[in-house]
Amino acid sequence: MTTTRFAPSPTGYIHVGNLRTALMNYLIARKAGGTFILRIDDTDPERSKEEYVDAIKQDMEWLGLHWDRIERQSDRLDRYAEAADKLREMGRFYEAFETPTELDLKRKKQLNMGKPPVYDRAALNLSDAEKEALRAERGNGVWRFKLDHERIEWNDGILGDISIDAASVSDPVLIRGDGQVLYTIASVVDDTEMGVTDVVRGSDHVTNTATQIQIIEALGGTCPRFAHHSLLTGPQGEALSKRLGTLALRDLREQGVQPMALLSLMARLGSSDPVELRSDMAELIDGFDVNRFGAAPTKFDVQDLFPLTAKHLQSLPLADVADAVAEAGVPAELAAPFWAMARENITTLADLKGWWELCRDGAEPLIDDEDREFIAEAVALLPEGPFDSETWGIWTKAVKEATGRKGKGLFMPLRKALTGMERGPEMAALLPLLQVIRARG
């Protein structure tokens, strides 16, 4: 059975970069009728916060990305300890004591000599007595996985055939000196024991994948299928990393972005398929193919979400937005005609309030000097209420016959006088909702 996972660290809010990973893994699982796991990677006790765990769940639920089960790495520390012991027994795990300063000096020396800046494995030459002395002086060391210096190869679902020389990569640190288990081994143990068959993540993890393949094999596991999606950039190709904090999903939600608009964009962004607004999750699932994504950096412009949001809102029946219409202050008896009028003229649901204020309170008339007599004559011809969808046509016909005006010269001054705007909804739909005009009628 196909099993995928989304494994965020609860050290902050989910942003659009995280979402890309979550969505791809979710769609793969759902398309195959498989299992989607939400795994909270919370092995860092200092940075992991319960408020972020709650926020991750809320954001996933808002988007409709429902998980089949949830796991927490903090509940599985004993499994990582067992894996570490197994690697020690195999001679693939060793303790190293260099300080960050010493490691930096080694890297600079290697670079100056034209060599790749990889860890030189000096710790493997330490005697037991030297290790004890270093522990007494510096505390416990870090634990590194000893890579086999051979080529690590796999067929990537997006990048194609990958081949990495393990000799060009430092032996990865799997456990810190303070005992904290790092992502590299925790993820391997979890993916293996949870039966994860497919892993989609960012292309910045390619080197991690290479080392994890060797760890999986050392522990006797089966490697999942890997795919590494491109990283997002800003609309001009600039790095997004410094702006991701402002692109948290909860910030987009507060700006009025609709889930289906966000999901529709992210399910196609960076692929060979055009971005198209989808009506529901089933359409997203049916049209998804991870192999259609490319390796080139992918431009993301938050402004692209708002036309999609507007288009999505236009498709919704009143029942789906009834709460938002009520919150805008619209009386229940006017909710249906109000939504029919407003839906074509909003970008987000927050715009409803402004349209209702116009209907309720009227607007400052916008009347050009040359139109003042015309507007006065037109207002005198306004039919008796109540108004309906036919009133605008009846009124403008009467005004045309009385004044001889027609076309834009007829309709534009009336719109500006009633709404204070040159553009907006169909006046036939708006006029019956204008409470001030209704009272006069």
C-alpha positions as CSV (number, residue, x, y, z in Angstrom):
1,M,0.0,0.0,0.0
2,T,1.2,3.5,-0.8
3,T,2.0,5.4,2.3
4,T,3.3,9.0,2.5
5,R,3.9,11.5,5.2
6,F,4.2,15.2,5.9
7,A,6.7,15.8,8.7
8,P,6.8,19.4,9.9
9,S,8.9,20.5,12.8
10,P,6.7,22.5,15.3
11,T,9.1,25.4,15.5
12,G,7.0,27.8,13.6
13,Y,3.9,28.2,11.4
14,I,3.5,26.3,8.1
15,H,4.3,28.5,5.1
16,V,3.8,28.0,1.4
17,G,7.0,26.1,1.0
18,N,5.9,23.6,3.6
19,L,2.5,23.4,2.0
20,R,4.0,22.3,-1.4
21,T,5.6,19.3,0.3
22,A,2.4,18.5,2.3
23,L,0.1,18.7,-0.7
24,M,2.2,16.5,-3.0
25,N,2.5,13.8,-0.4
26,Y,-1.2,14.0,0.4
27,L,-2.2,13.8,-3.3
28,I,0.0,10.8,-4.0
29,A,-1.5,8.9,-1.1
30,R,-5.1,9.8,-1.9
31,K,-4.7,9.0,-5.7
32,A,-3.4,5.6,-4.8
33,G,-6.0,5.0,-2.1
34,G,-3.2,4.8,0.4
35,T,-2.3,6.3,3.8
36,F,-1.3,9.8,4.6
37,I,0.6,10.3,7.9
38,L,1.0,13.6,9.7
39,R,4.3,13.2,11.6
40,I,5.3,15.9,14.1
41,D,9.1,16.0,14.0
42,D,9.6,17.3,17.6
43,T,12.9,15.9,18.7
44,D,14.2,19.4,19.5
45,P,12.8,20.0,23.0
46,E,13.9,23.7,23.1
47,R,12.5,24.9,19.8
48,S,9.4,22.7,19.5
49,K,6.2,24.3,20.9
50,E,2.8,22.8,21.5
51,E,1.2,26.0,20.1
52,Y,2.8,25.2,16.7
53,V,1.6,21.6,16.8
54,D,-1.9,23.0,17.3
55,A,-1.4,25.5,14.5
56,I,-0.1,22.9,12.1
57,K,-3.3,20.8,12.7
58,Q,-5.5,23.9,12.2
59,D,-3.8,24.9,9.0
60,M,-4.1,21.3,7.6
61,E,-7.8,21.1,8.6
62,W,-8.5,24.5,7.0
63,L,-7.0,23.2,3.7
64,G,-8.9,19.9,3.9
65,L,-5.7,17.9,4.1
66,H,-7.0,15.3,6.5
67,W,-4.5,12.8,7.8
68,D,-5.1,9.1,8.5
69,R,-3.0,9.0,11.6
70,I,-0.7,11.3,13.5
71,E,2.7,10.4,15.0
72,R,5.1,12.3,17.2
73,Q,8.8,11.7,17.2
74,S,9.1,12.6,20.8
75,D,7.1,9.5,21.6
76,R,9.6,7.3,19.7
77,L,13.0,8.2,21.2
78,D,13.5,4.6,22.4
79,R,13.2,3.4,18.7
80,Y,16.0,5.8,17.7
81,A,18.2,4.7,20.6
82,E,17.8,1.1,19.5
83,A,18.8,2.0,15.9
84,A,21.8,3.9,17.2
85,D,22.9,0.9,19.2
86,K,22.6,-1.3,16.2
87,L,24.8,1.0,14.1
88,R,27.4,1.1,16.9
89,E,27.5,-2.7,16.9
90,M,28.0,-2.7,13.2
91,G,30.9,-0.3,13.4
92,R,29.0,2.4,11.5
93,F,28.6,4.9,14.3
94,Y,31.4,6.8,16.0
95,E,31.8,9.6,18.5
96,A,33.6,12.8,17.5
97,F,34.6,15.7,19.7
98,E,35.7,18.6,17.5
99,T,34.3,22.0,18.4
100,P,32.6,24.2,15.8
101,T,35.7,26.4,15.6
102,E,37.9,23.4,14.9
103,L,35.6,22.1,12.2
104,D,35.5,25.5,10.6
105,L,39.3,25.6,10.5
106,K,39.4,22.2,8.9
107,R,37.0,23.2,6.2
108,K,38.9,26.3,5.4
109,K,42.1,24.4,5.2
110,Q,40.6,21.8,2.8
111,L,39.1,24.5,0.6
112,N,42.5,26.3,0.4
113,M,44.0,23.0,-0.7
114,G,41.3,22.6,-3.4
115,K,39.7,19.7,-1.6
116,P,36.0,19.2,-0.8
117,P,35.2,20.5,2.7
118,V,34.2,17.1,4.3
119,Y,34.9,15.8,7.8
120,D,38.3,14.1,7.8
121,R,37.2,11.3,10.2
122,A,40.0,12.2,12.6
123,A,37.8,10.8,15.5
124,L,38.2,7.3,14.2
125,N,41.9,7.4,15.2
126,L,41.2,8.3,18.8
127,S,42.1,5.8,21.5
128,D,39.7,5.0,24.3
129,A,41.9,7.0,26.7
130,E,41.9,10.0,24.4
131,K,38.1,9.8,24.1
132,E,37.7,9.7,27.9
133,A,40.0,12.7,28.2
134,L,38.0,14.6,25.6
135,R,34.7,13.7,27.4
136,A,36.1,15.0,30.6
137,E,37.2,18.2,29.0
138,R,34.4,18.9,26.6
139,G,31.5,16.6,27.5
140,N,29.9,14.0,25.3
141,G,30.8,14.2,21.6
142,V,28.5,14.0,18.6
143,W,27.7,10.7,16.9
144,R,28.4,10.4,13.2
145,F,27.3,7.7,10.8
146,K,30.2,6.3,8.8
147,L,29.4,6.4,5.2
148,D,30.6,3.8,2.7
149,H,32.6,5.7,0.2
150,E,30.8,4.6,-2.9
151,R,28.3,6.2,-5.3
152,I,24.8,6.5,-4.0
153,E,22.3,6.3,-6.8
154,W,18.5,6.4,-7.2
155,N,15.9,7.4,-9.7
156,D,14.2,10.5,-8.5
157,G,10.5,11.1,-9.3
158,I,11.2,14.6,-10.4
159,L,15.0,15.0,-10.9
160,G,15.5,11.8,-12.7
161,D,18.7,9.7,-12.2
162,I,20.8,10.9,-9.3
163,S,24.3,9.8,-8.5
164,I,26.3,11.2,-5.5
165,D,29.8,10.2,-4.5
166,A,29.6,9.5,-0.7
167,A,33.2,10.5,-0.4
168,S,32.2,14.1,-1.2
169,V,29.8,14.2,1.7
170,S,30.7,14.5,5.4
171,D,29.7,11.6,7.7
172,P,26.4,13.0,9.0
173,V,25.9,13.8,12.7
174,L,22.9,11.8,13.9
175,I,23.0,12.5,17.6
176,R,24.2,15.8,19.2
177,G,26.4,16.0,22.2
178,D,23.5,16.9,24.4
179,G,21.8,13.7,23.3
180,Q,19.3,15.2,20.9
181,V,18.4,12.9,18.1
182,L,18.6,14.6,14.7
183,Y,16.2,14.4,11.7
184,T,18.5,12.3,9.6
185,I,18.2,9.1,11.7
186,A,14.8,9.8,13.2
187,S,13.3,10.1,9.8
188,V,14.9,6.9,8.6
189,V,13.7,4.9,11.5
190,D,10.2,6.4,11.2
191,D,9.9,6.0,7.4
192,T,11.1,2.4,7.7
193,E,8.9,1.3,10.6
194,M,5.8,3.2,9.4
195,G,6.1,1.6,5.9
196,V,6.5,4.9,4.0
197,T,6.7,4.1,0.3
198,D,7.0,7.6,-1.2
199,V,8.8,10.7,0.1
200,V,8.4,14.0,-1.7
201,R,10.4,16.9,-0.3
202,G,12.4,20.0,-1.3
203,S,15.5,19.7,-3.5
204,D,17.6,21.1,-0.6
205,H,17.3,17.6,0.9
206,V,19.0,15.7,-2.0
207,T,22.2,15.2,0.0
208,N,20.3,14.2,3.0
209,T,18.5,11.6,0.9
210,A,21.9,10.2,-0.2
211,T,23.1,9.7,3.3
212,Q,19.7,8.4,4.5
213,I,19.7,5.7,1.8
214,Q,22.9,4.3,3.3
215,I,21.4,4.4,6.8
216,I,18.3,2.7,5.6
217,E,20.3,0.0,4.0
218,A,22.5,-0.4,7.1
219,L,19.5,-0.9,9.3
220,G,18.0,-3.4,6.9
221,G,15.1,-1.2,5.7
222,T,13.6,-0.7,2.2
223,C,14.2,2.6,0.6
224,P,11.0,4.5,-0.4
225,R,10.6,6.2,-3.8
226,F,12.1,9.7,-3.5
227,A,11.1,12.8,-5.4
228,H,12.6,16.3,-4.8
229,H,10.6,19.3,-5.8
230,S,12.1,22.6,-6.8
231,L,12.4,25.4,-4.3
232,L,10.1,28.4,-4.5
233,T,11.4,31.9,-5.4
234,G,9.8,35.3,-5.5
235,P,8.2,36.6,-8.7
236,Q,11.5,38.1,-9.8
237,G,13.4,34.9,-9.0
238,E,14.6,36.2,-5.7
239,A,15.1,33.9,-2.7
240,L,11.9,33.3,-0.7
241,S,13.7,32.1,2.4
242,K,13.8,35.5,4.1
243,R,10.1,36.2,3.3
244,L,8.6,32.8,4.2
245,G,7.7,34.2,7.6
246,T,5.2,36.5,5.9
247,L,3.8,33.7,3.8
248,A,2.5,31.6,6.6
249,L,-0.8,29.9,5.8
250,R,-2.5,31.6,8.7
251,D,-1.4,35.0,7.3
252,L,-2.8,34.1,3.9
253,R,-6.0,32.9,5.5
254,E,-6.3,36.3,7.3
255,Q,-5.9,38.0,4.0
256,G,-8.9,36.2,2.7
257,V,-7.3,33.6,0.5
258,Q,-9.6,30.6,-0.1
259,P,-8.3,27.1,0.5
260,M,-9.2,25.8,-3.0
261,A,-7.4,28.8,-4.6
262,L,-4.2,28.1,-2.7
263,L,-4.4,24.3,-3.3
264,S,-5.2,24.8,-7.0
265,L,-2.1,27.0,-7.4
266,M,0.2,24.7,-5.4
267,A,-0.9,21.5,-7.1
268,R,0.3,22.8,-10.5
269,L,3.0,25.4,-9.7
270,G,6.3,24.2,-11.2
271,S,4.7,21.5,-13.3
272,S,4.2,21.3,-17.1
273,D,0.4,21.7,-16.6
274,P,-1.3,25.1,-16.5
275,V,-2.7,26.4,-13.2
276,E,-6.4,26.0,-13.2
277,L,-8.9,26.6,-10.4
278,R,-10.4,23.3,-9.3
279,S,-13.8,23.0,-7.7
280,D,-12.9,20.3,-5.1
281,M,-10.2,18.0,-3.7
282,A,-11.3,15.1,-6.0
283,E,-10.4,17.2,-9.1
284,L,-7.0,18.0,-7.6
285,I,-6.3,14.3,-6.8
286,D,-7.4,13.1,-10.2
287,G,-5.2,15.6,-12.1
288,F,-2.0,15.2,-10.0
289,D,1.1,13.6,-11.3
290,V,4.4,14.2,-9.5
291,N,6.4,13.2,-12.6
292,R,5.1,16.3,-14.4
293,F,7.0,18.7,-12.1
294,G,10.4,20.2,-13.1
295,A,13.6,20.8,-11.4
296,A,14.0,24.5,-12.1
297,P,13.3,27.0,-9.3
298,T,9.7,27.9,-9.3
299,K,8.4,31.4,-9.1
300,F,5.7,32.1,-6.6
301,D,3.7,35.4,-6.5
302,V,1.2,35.7,-3.6
303,Q,-0.8,38.1,-5.8
304,D,-1.7,35.1,-8.0
305,L,-3.9,33.8,-5.2
306,F,-6.4,36.6,-5.3
307,P,-7.8,36.2,-8.8
308,L,-8.2,32.5,-8.1
309,T,-9.9,33.3,-4.8
310,A,-12.3,35.7,-6.5
311,K,-13.1,33.1,-9.2
312,H,-13.7,30.5,-6.5
313,L,-16.0,32.7,-4.6
314,Q,-18.1,33.4,-7.7
315,S,-18.8,29.7,-8.0
316,L,-20.2,29.3,-4.4
317,P,-23.9,29.2,-3.5
318,L,-25.2,31.3,-0.7
319,A,-25.2,28.3,1.7
320,D,-21.4,28.2,1.5
321,V,-20.9,31.9,2.5
322,A,-24.0,32.5,4.6
323,D,-22.0,33.1,7.7
324,A,-19.7,35.6,6.0
325,V,-22.8,37.4,4.6
326,A,-24.4,37.6,8.0
327,E,-21.2,38.8,9.6
328,A,-21.1,41.6,7.1
329,G,-24.4,42.8,8.6
330,V,-26.8,41.8,5.8
331,P,-30.3,41.0,7.0
332,A,-31.4,37.4,6.4
333,E,-34.2,38.4,4.1
334,L,-31.7,40.2,1.8
335,A,-28.9,37.6,1.9
336,A,-29.8,35.9,-1.3
337,P,-30.1,38.9,-3.6
338,F,-27.2,40.6,-1.9
339,W,-24.9,37.6,-2.6
340,A,-26.1,37.4,-6.1
341,M,-25.1,41.0,-6.6
342,A,-21.8,41.0,-4.7
343,R,-20.3,37.7,-5.7
344,E,-19.1,39.0,-9.0
345,N,-17.5,42.1,-7.4
346,I,-15.4,40.8,-4.5
347,T,-11.9,39.5,-4.3
348,T,-12.2,38.1,-0.8
349,L,-15.1,37.7,1.6
350,A,-13.9,40.7,3.6
351,D,-15.1,42.9,0.7
352,L,-18.7,42.0,1.5
353,K,-18.8,44.5,4.4
354,G,-18.0,47.4,2.1
355,W,-20.8,46.5,-0.4
356,W,-23.3,46.2,2.4
357,E,-22.3,49.5,3.9
358,L,-23.0,51.0,0.4
359,C,-26.4,49.3,0.3
360,R,-27.3,50.3,3.9
361,D,-25.9,53.8,4.1
362,G,-25.7,55.0,0.5
363,A,-22.7,56.7,-1.0
364,E,-21.5,60.2,-1.5
365,P,-23.0,61.0,-4.9
366,L,-20.4,61.6,-7.6
367,I,-22.1,64.1,-9.9
368,D,-20.3,66.1,-12.6
369,D,-21.4,69.8,-13.0
370,E,-22.8,69.2,-16.4
371,D,-25.0,66.3,-15.1
372,R,-26.6,68.1,-12.1
373,E,-29.8,69.0,-13.9
374,F,-30.0,65.6,-15.6
375,I,-29.7,63.8,-12.2
376,A,-32.3,66.0,-10.6
377,E,-34.7,65.2,-13.5
378,A,-33.9,61.5,-13.3
379,V,-34.5,61.3,-9.6
380,A,-37.9,62.8,-10.0
381,L,-38.7,60.0,-12.4
382,L,-37.7,57.2,-10.0
383,P,-40.7,54.8,-9.7
384,E,-42.5,54.1,-6.5
385,G,-41.1,51.2,-4.5
386,P,-40.6,48.5,-3.7
387,F,-37.8,48.0,-6.2
388,D,-37.0,44.7,-7.9
389,S,-34.8,43.5,-10.7
390,E,-37.0,45.2,-13.3
391,T,-36.9,48.7,-11.7
392,W,-33.6,49.8,-13.2
393,G,-34.8,49.0,-16.7
394,I,-38.1,50.8,-16.2
395,W,-36.5,53.8,-14.7
396,T,-33.7,54.2,-17.3
397,K,-36.2,53.8,-20.1
398,A,-38.3,56.6,-18.6
399,V,-35.3,58.8,-18.1
400,K,-34.1,58.2,-21.7
401,E,-37.5,59.2,-23.1
402,A,-37.6,62.3,-20.9
403,T,-34.1,63.5,-21.5
404,G,-33.0,62.0,-24.8
405,R,-29.8,60.6,-23.2
406,K,-28.7,57.1,-24.1
407,G,-25.8,54.7,-23.7
408,K,-22.9,55.7,-21.5
409,G,-24.3,59.3,-21.2
410,L,-27.4,57.9,-19.6
411,F,-26.1,55.0,-17.4
412,M,-22.8,56.3,-16.1
413,P,-24.1,59.5,-14.5
414,L,-26.9,57.5,-12.8
415,R,-24.4,54.9,-11.5
416,K,-22.0,57.6,-10.2
417,A,-24.9,59.4,-8.5
418,L,-26.2,56.3,-6.8
419,T,-23.0,54.5,-5.8
420,G,-20.2,57.1,-6.0
421,M,-18.3,54.8,-8.3
422,E,-17.8,54.5,-12.0
423,R,-17.7,50.7,-11.9
424,G,-19.5,48.0,-10.0
425,P,-22.3,45.4,-10.0
426,E,-25.1,45.3,-12.5
427,M,-27.4,48.2,-11.4
428,A,-30.5,46.1,-11.9
429,A,-29.2,43.8,-9.1
430,L,-27.9,46.6,-6.9
431,L,-30.8,49.1,-7.1
432,P,-33.2,47.0,-5.1
433,L,-30.6,46.6,-2.3
434,L,-29.9,50.4,-1.9
435,Q,-31.7,51.0,1.3
436,V,-31.6,54.9,1.1
437,I,-33.0,54.9,-2.4
438,R,-35.6,52.3,-1.4
439,A,-36.8,54.5,1.4
440,R,-37.2,57.4,-1.0
441,G,-39.0,55.3,-3.5
